[in-house]
Amino acid sequence: MCCLVVFTAQPSVAKPVPDPACRGALGDIIAARDFSLAYFCAAERLQTTPDDTEALLVFARAAQELGQWDVAVSYAERARGAGIS
């Protein structure tokens, strides 16, 4: 009798490398009115910390300024829910 043992390989999950342009505070990027960069940096931060209220709010504001109204409302509501403990 023969027995077959199957092992599943786990793909290595690489941690995202933060973009150097996103090293500053998200609020400073919004204050500079660079909404495309704010959108990108907030999305990057949300990949690692999805309940980060600041990132949710910045993402919502940037989406609003970029004309993505549904996204803006959705993320503003998520921020409201994330802020409640």
N, C-alpha and C positions, 0 to 999 in steps of 0.2 A: 504494500500500500504506500502511496506517495501523497505527500501533503504539500500544497502550494500556499506559501505565505506571501501576501502582497503588502508592500509598504507604500504609502502615498507620500510623495515628495511635497514638502511644503515650500512654496516659492519664497525666496527671500524678499522681504518687504523693505525696500530702501526708504529711509526717512527723507522727506523732502528737504532740500537745501534752501534756506531762505534767500530770497533775492536781496542783494546788497541795497537796492533802492528802498527796501521795506524796513530797514533797520531803525528808522526814526519812528516817532510816535504817530499812530494813525490820525490822531487829531491834528497834528501839524501838517500832514499831507492834505487833509480836508481844508485846513485854514489857508493853505497855499493854492487851493482851488484846482488841484491836480486830481480830478475825479476818476480818470482812467487808472492812474496809479493807485489811488485809494481803493478802488474796486478790486484791483489785482491783489494788493497787499492784504486787504481784509479777507478776501477769499482764501489766500494762502494761510493766514492765521486760523481761519475757521476749519481748515483741514486737520489741524492738530488739536484745536480746542473749540469744538462746535458750539459750546454754550458761552463763549466769550461775549459778554454784553456789548463791550466797546466795539469789537469787530462786527457784530451784528448791526449795530447802529450806523457805523461808518459804511458798511456794505449797503445798507438801506439808503443812506443819504447819497452815496455815489450812484446807486442804481437810479434814484430819483433824478439826479442831475443828468444822467445819461439817457433819460427818457424811458426807463424800464419800470413803469409804474407798478405793475403787478408784483414784480420782484421786490420793489421798495416796500410795498405794503406788507408782503409776506415776511420779509426779514425784520421789519419794525415790530410786527406782532410777535415774532420769535424772540426778539430782544425783550419785549415786555414780559413774556412768559419766563425767559431765562433769569430775569432780575428778581423773580419771586422765589423765595426759598421756603 
